[in-house]
Amino acid sequence: MNVIDAVKSRISTRAFLDRPVNEDQIRELLEIARWAPSGGNLQPWRVHVVMGAGRDRLVATVKKAIAENPLADESELAIYPPKLGEPWRTRRFEIGEAMYALLGIPREDKAARIQQLMRNYEFFGAPAGLFFSLDRQFDKGQWAHLGMFMQTIALAAAEMGLATCMQEAWAARAKTVSAFLGLEESEQLYCGMALGYADPDANVNTLRSERANLSDFATFVTS
Ligand SMILES: Cc1cc2nc3c(=O)[nH]c(=O)nc-3n(C[C@H](O)[C@H](O)[C@H](O)COP(=O)(O)O)c2cc1C
């Protein structure tokens, strides 16, 4: 697979097979991703892998925390701006609706929608999960570098036949996850990533998101 194929074939997978990924594969993935670029070569990223019994323990811990306190942990990170403007608001709405349509969950069925949201907290069935964190001293620049690291993982995973889903949903449970992982106070959890083998029979995995045209986001100064 070449890079362009990997970019075009990577999707957010939301249903995984009950098929393990071994530690060597994940180590290989991270060995590749460490070559991602970062300003000043700071390499600000940190990654925490949960798999096997560790993954199951984390899922159980978070499930218990949600049952005890259905409200999200107090979050340092707003996933979206509180008043998301256009065209972003519509894009967000449309991808959500497209996903729920594939799952056969209507707008009124709030319980089923919440249940689907909760699937995030079991990595959509994936056998492994990655969590990404940064030292709190870092600002927007280093957050962008972390994104490059994450995308490099997703692309390398695609080449290795593995599927991923980046999951900001975990930010809503950052306190519980940080405590579970034993993160220092100085470390801020950003995002999770489900990692495993895509379930080829799951309808939700047929979701293909759209992208804006070049003219909507690119400008060229040519003279
Ligand atoms: C940083 C980041 C966090 C995301 N968090 C979630 C999430 O918590 N749950 C989820 O189902 N999808 C999540 N997504 C997936 C996006 O919805 C998805 O990338 C977008 O709709 C484009 O679709 P595609 O990834 O299939 O190309 C996230 C994506 C990114 C890049």
The ligand as a Tripos MOL2 file, in Angstrom:
@<TRIPOS>MOLECULE
LIG
   31    33     1     0     0
SMALL
NO_CHARGES

@<TRIPOS>ATOM
      1 C1         -9.0760   13.7900   16.8700 C.3       1 LIG1
      2 C2        -10.3060   13.0440   16.4670 C.ar      1 LIG1
      3 C3        -11.1930   12.6140   17.4200 C.ar      1 LIG1
      4 C4        -12.3270   11.8760   17.0780 C.ar      1 LIG1
      5 N1        -13.1590   11.4140   18.0600 N.ar      1 LIG1
      6 C5        -14.1720   10.5710   17.7450 C.ar      1 LIG1
      7 C6        -14.9480    9.9550   18.7730 C.ar      1 LIG1
      8 O1        -14.7640   10.2000   19.9570 O.2       1 LIG1
      9 N2        -15.8800    9.0550   18.4090 N.ar      1 LIG1
     10 C7        -16.1230    8.7460   17.0970 C.ar      1 LIG1
     11 O2        -16.9840    7.9000   16.8350 O.2       1 LIG1
     12 N3        -15.4150    9.3320   16.0970 N.ar      1 LIG1
     13 C8        -14.4400   10.2140   16.3910 C.ar      1 LIG1
     14 N4        -13.6760   10.7850   15.3990 N.ar      1 LIG1
     15 C9        -13.9350   10.4240   14.0130 C.3       1 LIG1
     16 C10       -14.4840   11.5630   13.1510 C.3       1 LIG1
     17 O3        -15.8510   11.6600   13.3170 O.3       1 LIG1
     18 C11       -14.1060   11.2270   11.7000 C.3       1 LIG1
     19 O4        -12.7060   11.2960   11.5650 O.3       1 LIG1
     20 C12       -14.7220   12.1560   10.6740 C.3       1 LIG1
     21 O5        -16.1210   12.0770   10.6820 O.3       1 LIG1
     22 C13       -14.2110   11.8110    9.2710 C.3       1 LIG1
     23 O6        -14.4730   10.4540    8.9640 O.3       1 LIG1
     24 P1        -13.3400    9.4030    8.6380 P.3       1 LIG1
     25 O7        -12.3980    9.3490    9.7920 O.co2     1 LIG1
     26 O8        -14.0530    8.0930    8.4610 O.co2     1 LIG1
     27 O9        -12.6330    9.8530    7.3990 O.co2     1 LIG1
     28 C14       -12.5720   11.5720   15.7200 C.ar      1 LIG1
     29 C15       -11.6640   12.0180   14.7600 C.ar      1 LIG1
     30 C16       -10.5540   12.7390   15.1160 C.ar      1 LIG1
     31 C17        -9.5900   13.1760   14.0430 C.3       1 LIG1
@<TRIPOS>BOND
     1     1     2 1
     2     2     3 ar
     3     2    30 ar
     4     3     4 ar
     5     4     5 ar
     6     4    28 ar
     7     5     6 ar
     8     6     7 ar
     9     6    13 1
    10     7     8 2
    11     7     9 ar
    12     9    10 ar
    13    10    11 2
    14    10    12 ar
    15    12    13 ar
    16    13    14 ar
    17    14    15 1
    18    14    28 ar
    19    15    16 1
    20    16    17 1
    21    16    18 1
    22    18    19 1
    23    18    20 1
    24    20    21 1
    25    20    22 1
    26    22    23 1
    27    23    24 1
    28    24    25 2
    29    24    26 1
    30    24    27 1
    31    28    29 ar
    32    29    30 ar
    33    30    31 1
@<TRIPOS>SUBSTRUCTURE
     1 LIG1         1 GROUP 0 **** ****
